[in-house]
Amino acid sequence: NAGVMQNPRHLVRRRGQEARLRCSPMKGHSHVYWYRQLPEEGLKFMVYLQKENIIDESGMPKERFSAEFPKEGPSILRIQQVVRGDSAAYFCASSSGLNTEAFFGQGTRLTVV
Amino acid sequence: DQQVKQNSPSLSVQEGRISILNCDYTNSMFDYFLWYKKYPAEGPTFLISISSIKDKNEDGRFTVFLNKSAKHLSLHIVPSQPGDSAVYFCAIFNTDKLIFGTGTRLQVFP
């Protein structure tokens, strides 16, 4: 859905660098979700945020990964000291609330070399 | 533990026929269910949803059926078209997050 904007579409990082992925939700949406899709696997929940709050980060690795959704600006998923296993497609979705349709962005494909 | 299961990794259907994609879930408290379609290198696209107060929801060629007693969800596509070839995910709202099944790859051949 063109309404959820993710950038960059493709990101290449060397091992040990930081990756920063951005997501602008659809207009009027205050709920943001991040998912990771490894090759040949399904979509794995990482984190759910509302403006300025992390609601559920149960799917996020405990180290190196962090997410924020500031009052102004896009949601950011940050991966510090990337490793090859972080290579995946990262998708962001937004919704206007719980138990409503969530719309996805086109994803960011992270490649760690 | 997998709360949402799509047991068929792939399905092949002839154009014009019905495609039936299935999804099973474990928790009878789940109350909102969705289907998404995904093409390679693109984000999932929302297709259709259903709440637990209904047992059927229809939108054009797509119909979702919910069998709460069996904890089973299905998506019917009729008639199937070649452009429907994609990976289909069922998803369920669990408290505050969408949980996805592993997907079924549908191929519609002429």
Interface residues (C-beta under 8 A of the other chain):
Chain A: N1 V4 Q6 Y33 Y35 E41 G42 L43 K44 F45 Y48 I55 D56 S58 G59 F91 A93 L98 N99 E101 A102 F103 F104 G105 Q106 G107 R109
Chain B: D31 Y32 L34 Y36 A41 E42 G43 P44 T45 F46 S49 S51 F89 F93 T95 D96 K97 L98 I99 F100 G101 T102 G103
